[in-house]
């Protein structure tokens, strides 16, 4: 099979990264880039002269394109993806897939009906360090998982048409479900609109998974420090994924505590604390977005379901919807309807 003809819709903040990868991948032939802003299109044309540009993404639907990558504002994802699928094109959509589960279900059903690949840009599932953390959990080295804590903080970028929950939390929700290989049972969320009234810029999300595993997500556009960290606490060991650390993205801590089997006196009630070595495994790093783009092409060529499939995108949207309901209802505990 020859190189797959690809078009990209959106070349604003994230689109140029996608464009660069699809230009450089040998199994891809980037034909068209569409965007409403002429200056962004001209910038792409200057960088990649052989790529055609247009302000109307409809031009991509009639120019022998086989696949479309959508990096537009989330409010437009549904309409653009639906039209591409209706024209028989494979589709990869940046997160979140849509802004409602009903829209996500429509896209999923349409892709299945037309036998097309529908993939979501849950980029961290293609991160070598996250994959190593998943293997660590699956191997049992950490023991029974007690809880997971995720923090994704920075100063900005503020969005106009969605809050920080929908902007940043899709990353961590997809990571948690990928690591634990489970769907959360319930969620509650609380937050604040500090800068713009009605747009939450800081949110705390609490998720309950099967086997009494707790997960906490803290997302914020209003923090002085850039943090992208996930801590997994187990009965045997603990592990931290720090995406900001250039030297050791995964650290395994031989730390823990064992409760006494029984106690008769206060003197007997002494926990056994362990504090051993810290291991930094050597992880071969490959750009996660490159891995993701390559995977999309491989799924098209081999007609296989993507790791971050449309159904995975739907699951993330369902969690976000339940968290949003809780956020707007004084942090009520919301059961997620699967």
Secondary structure, DSSP 4 states (H G I P E B T S, - for coil): --PEEEEEE--SSSHHHHHHHHHH-TTEEEEEEE-S-HHHHHHHHHH-TTSEEES-GGGGGGTT--EEEE-S-HHHHHHHHHHHHHTT-EEEEESSS-SSHHHHHHHHHHHHHHT--EEEE-GGGG-HHHHHHHHHHHHTTT-SEEEEEEEEEEE----SSS-HHHHHHHHHHHHHHHHHTS-EEEEEEEEE--SSTTS-SEEEEEEEEGGGEEEEEEEESEEEEEEEEEEEEESS-EEEEETT-SS-SEEEEEEEEE--S--SSTTT---EEEEEEEE--------HHHHHHHHHHHHHHHT---TTBHHHHHHHHHHHHHHHHHHHTTS--EE---
